[in-house]
Amino acid sequence: MKLSPIVMGFFYLGLGSLFTYLAIQSASSNGELWNFYTIFLMVLATVDFVYAIRFFVLRKRISKLKKKDDNKKR
């Protein structure tokens, strides 16, 4: 099954938000911001946000190429 870049972008955006939430909860419950678990969760969140942005940009490029291709056919 093929998923569109928009669906994948929102999936990674949700994962990034979840990891950010978990990192905030970890930092507030431990009272210590710079522990391994919090930093690890924030790194995962950053990677997921980057993937989400890349999928949204990919969708924009695909639609631009389709529009350009449609104009060539006319």
C-alpha positions as CSV (number, residue, x, y, z in Angstrom):
1,M,0.0,0.0,0.0
2,K,1.3,3.4,-1.0
3,L,0.9,6.3,1.3
4,S,0.9,9.9,0.2
5,P,3.6,12.3,1.4
6,I,1.0,14.3,3.3
7,V,-0.1,11.3,5.3
8,M,3.5,10.4,6.1
9,G,4.2,14.0,7.0
10,F,1.4,14.1,9.5
11,F,2.4,10.7,10.8
12,Y,6.0,12.0,11.6
13,L,4.6,15.3,12.9
14,G,2.5,13.3,15.3
15,L,5.5,11.1,16.4
16,G,7.6,14.2,16.9
17,S,4.9,15.8,19.0
18,L,4.5,12.6,21.1
19,F,8.3,12.4,21.7
20,T,8.4,16.1,22.7
21,Y,5.5,15.5,25.1
22,L,7.2,12.5,26.6
23,A,10.5,14.4,27.0
24,I,8.7,17.3,28.8
25,Q,7.0,14.8,31.1
26,S,10.3,13.1,31.8
27,A,12.1,16.3,32.6
28,S,9.3,17.5,34.9
29,S,8.9,14.3,36.8
30,N,12.7,13.8,37.4
31,G,13.4,17.4,38.0
32,E,16.5,17.0,35.9
33,L,16.6,18.3,32.4
34,W,19.8,16.9,31.2
35,N,19.4,13.1,31.7
36,F,19.9,10.5,28.9
37,Y,16.2,9.7,28.5
38,T,15.1,13.3,28.0
39,I,17.9,14.0,25.5
40,F,17.3,10.8,23.6
41,L,13.5,11.7,23.3
42,M,14.3,15.2,22.1
43,V,16.7,13.8,19.4
44,L,14.0,11.4,18.2
45,A,11.5,14.3,18.1
46,T,13.9,16.4,16.1
47,V,14.5,13.6,13.6
48,D,10.8,13.1,13.2
49,F,10.1,16.8,12.7
50,V,12.8,16.9,10.0
51,Y,11.2,13.9,8.2
52,A,7.8,15.6,8.4
53,I,9.2,18.8,6.8
54,R,10.9,16.8,4.1
55,F,7.6,15.0,3.3
56,F,5.7,18.2,3.1
57,V,8.3,19.7,0.8
58,L,8.2,16.5,-1.3
59,R,4.5,16.9,-1.7
60,K,4.9,20.5,-2.9
61,R,7.5,19.4,-5.4
62,I,5.4,16.6,-6.7
63,S,2.4,18.9,-7.2
64,K,4.6,21.4,-9.0
65,L,6.0,18.7,-11.3
66,K,2.4,17.5,-12.1
67,K,1.3,21.0,-12.8
68,K,4.3,21.6,-15.1
69,D,3.6,18.2,-16.9
70,D,-0.1,19.1,-17.4
71,N,0.9,22.5,-18.9
72,K,3.3,20.6,-21.4
73,K,0.5,18.4,-22.6
74,R,-1.7,21.3,-23.6
